[in-house]
Amino acid sequence: MDYDYVKEEALNLKKTISRQEANKIALRDLRGATRILWELTDENGKAIWKINLIYQNQKRELKIDALNKNII
């Protein structure tokens, strides 16, 4: 499989929400959860915060759009 270097773009971090803001959004949805891992990724051209949490003794992954703050 060939990688398309022309199509590659960097995430504009000035437009994305911070990790702290992503935490606040995650805890509104999963109150009392313990966050264990954060990752800012690019999925299909969209900046996404992936947050791994422990909630009610289960591992969960929450995705948040890093531009519009919506939970995916």
Contacts in CASP RR format, 6 or more apart in sequence:
PFRMAT RR
TARGET T0000
AUTHOR 0000-0000-0000
METHOD contacts of the structure
MODEL  1
MDYDYVKEEALNLKKTISRQEANKIALRDLRGATRILWELTDENGKAIWK
INLIYQNQKRELKIDALNKNII
9 42 0 8 1.000
9 45 0 8 1.000
11 40 0 8 1.000
11 42 0 8 1.000
11 47 0 8 1.000
11 66 0 8 1.000
12 47 0 8 1.000
15 47 0 8 1.000
15 67 0 8 1.000
16 40 0 8 1.000
16 47 0 8 1.000
16 66 0 8 1.000
16 67 0 8 1.000
17 25 0 8 1.000
17 49 0 8 1.000
17 64 0 8 1.000
17 66 0 8 1.000
17 67 0 8 1.000
17 69 0 8 1.000
19 38 0 8 1.000
19 40 0 8 1.000
19 49 0 8 1.000
21 69 0 8 1.000
22 38 0 8 1.000
22 49 0 8 1.000
22 51 0 8 1.000
22 64 0 8 1.000
22 66 0 8 1.000
23 35 0 8 1.000
23 38 0 8 1.000
23 51 0 8 1.000
25 64 0 8 1.000
25 69 0 8 1.000
25 71 0 8 1.000
26 33 0 8 1.000
26 35 0 8 1.000
26 51 0 8 1.000
26 53 0 8 1.000
26 62 0 8 1.000
26 64 0 8 1.000
27 33 0 8 1.000
29 62 0 8 1.000
29 71 0 8 1.000
30 53 0 8 1.000
30 55 0 8 1.000
30 60 0 8 1.000
30 62 0 8 1.000
32 55 0 8 1.000
33 53 0 8 1.000
33 54 0 8 1.000
33 55 0 8 1.000
33 60 0 8 1.000
34 53 0 8 1.000
34 54 0 8 1.000
34 55 0 8 1.000
35 51 0 8 1.000
35 52 0 8 1.000
35 53 0 8 1.000
36 52 0 8 1.000
36 53 0 8 1.000
36 54 0 8 1.000
37 50 0 8 1.000
37 51 0 8 1.000
37 52 0 8 1.000
38 49 0 8 1.000
38 50 0 8 1.000
38 51 0 8 1.000
38 52 0 8 1.000
39 49 0 8 1.000
39 50 0 8 1.000
39 51 0 8 1.000
40 47 0 8 1.000
40 48 0 8 1.000
40 49 0 8 1.000
40 50 0 8 1.000
40 66 0 8 1.000
41 47 0 8 1.000
41 48 0 8 1.000
41 49 0 8 1.000
41 50 0 8 1.000
42 48 0 8 1.000
46 65 0 8 1.000
46 66 0 8 1.000
46 67 0 8 1.000
47 65 0 8 1.000
47 66 0 8 1.000
47 67 0 8 1.000
48 63 0 8 1.000
48 64 0 8 1.000
48 65 0 8 1.000
48 66 0 8 1.000
48 72 0 8 1.000
49 63 0 8 1.000
49 64 0 8 1.000
49 66 0 8 1.000
50 61 0 8 1.000
50 62 0 8 1.000
50 63 0 8 1.000
51 61 0 8 1.000
51 62 0 8 1.000
51 63 0 8 1.000
51 64 0 8 1.000
52 59 0 8 1.000
52 60 0 8 1.000
52 61 0 8 1.000
53 59 0 8 1.000
53 60 0 8 1.000
53 61 0 8 1.000
53 62 0 8 1.000
54 60 0 8 1.000
62 71 0 8 1.000
63 71 0 8 1.000
63 72 0 8 1.000
64 70 0 8 1.000
64 71 0 8 1.000
64 72 0 8 1.000
65 71 0 8 1.000
65 72 0 8 1.000
END
